[in-house]
Amino acid sequence: MQVWVVDDESGILQVIEAVLLNAGHEVRTFSNVASLDQMIASDRPDAPDLLLIDARLGGESGLETAERLRREVESFSHVVIMSGDSEVADTIPPTIKWLRKPFRLDQLLQLLDALDSA
């Protein structure tokens, strides 16, 4: 599964990247929306199987970014919003999954397995 991960906390990005690579996934990480947008503008990549994005990134929210990218790139197979704020879950449409921070890495892998086989 090809996964794009966007989070402004470098430690979280590094851990998620290592775990997903070890599990056999292709991973691209971004520390902010601007770097993700820059990559899309320059590379014109195919959409990933999964966009895993933090809810609060400063400026545009993770949900706003996901919805914008679904219009600008091609439709993503899956989007997961990560957040420690349970109120965020109330704003997420049913087509997008929510992963509550902090989460265990095995929870992340189980979610990816479930999405991959859906």
C-alpha positions in Angstrom: 0.0 0.0 0.0 1.3 3.5 -0.9 0.9 5.8 2.1 1.4 9.6 2.4 1.8 10.7 6.0 1.5 14.4 7.0 2.3 15.5 10.5 4.1 18.5 11.9 5.7 16.4 14.7 8.9 15.0 13.3 9.1 12.2 15.9 5.7 10.9 15.0 6.6 11.0 11.3 9.8 9.1 11.8 8.2 6.4 13.9 5.2 6.0 11.5 7.5 5.9 8.5 9.8 3.2 10.1 6.8 1.0 11.1 5.1 1.2 7.8 8.3 0.6 5.8 9.0 -2.4 8.0 5.5 -3.7 7.3 6.2 -3.5 3.5 4.3 -0.3 2.6 5.6 2.5 0.4 5.8 5.7 2.4 6.2 9.4 1.7 6.3 11.8 4.7 5.6 15.5 4.9 6.1 17.8 7.8 3.5 20.4 6.6 0.9 20.9 3.9 3.2 23.2 1.9 5.7 20.5 1.4 3.0 18.1 0.3 1.6 20.7 -2.1 5.0 21.4 -3.5 5.6 17.7 -4.2 2.2 17.3 -5.9 2.9 20.4 -8.1 6.4 19.3 -9.1 5.9 15.5 -9.4 2.3 15.1 -10.4 2.1 11.7 -8.6 -0.7 9.2 -8.7 -2.8 9.4 -5.5 -1.7 7.2 -2.7 -3.8 4.3 -1.4 -3.9 6.1 1.9 -3.5 9.7 3.1 -2.7 9.6 6.8 -2.9 13.2 8.1 -2.9 15.1 11.4 -6.0 17.1 12.0 -4.2 20.2 13.2 -1.3 21.4 11.0 -1.6 25.1 11.3 -3.5 27.0 8.6 -5.5 24.5 6.7 -6.8 21.6 8.8 -6.0 18.0 7.9 -9.7 17.5 6.9 -9.6 20.6 4.7 -6.4 19.4 3.1 -7.8 15.9 2.5 -10.9 17.3 0.9 -9.0 19.7 -1.3 -6.6 17.0 -2.4 -9.4 14.7 -3.3 -10.6 17.4 -5.8 -7.1 18.3 -7.1 -5.3 15.0 -7.4 -7.4 11.9 -8.2 -9.6 10.4 -5.6 -7.7 8.7 -2.8 -8.7 5.2 -1.8 -8.6 6.0 1.9 -8.1 9.0 4.2 -7.4 8.7 7.9 -7.3 11.8 10.2 -5.1 11.5 13.3 -6.0 13.6 16.3 -6.0 13.6 20.1 -9.1 15.9 20.1 -12.2 13.8 20.3 -14.3 16.7 19.1 -12.5 16.4 15.7 -14.2 13.0 15.3 -17.6 14.7 15.2 -16.6 16.8 12.2 -15.2 13.9 10.1 -17.5 12.6 7.3 -18.2 8.9 7.2 -15.9 8.4 4.1 -12.9 9.4 6.3 -11.6 7.3 9.2 -10.3 8.8 12.5 -7.4 7.5 14.5 -7.2 8.9 18.0 -3.8 10.0 19.2 -1.9 8.7 21.0 -2.4 5.3 19.3 -0.5 2.1 19.5 1.5 1.2 16.4 -0.3 -2.2 16.2 -3.6 -0.2 15.9 -2.2 1.7 12.9 -1.1 -1.5 11.2 -4.5 -3.2 11.9 -6.3 -0.2 10.4 -4.1 -0.4 7.3 -4.7 -4.1 7.0 -8.4 -3.6 7.2 -8.4 -0.7 4.7 -6.2 -2.7 2.3 -8.6 -5.7 2.3 -11.7 -3.5 2.0 
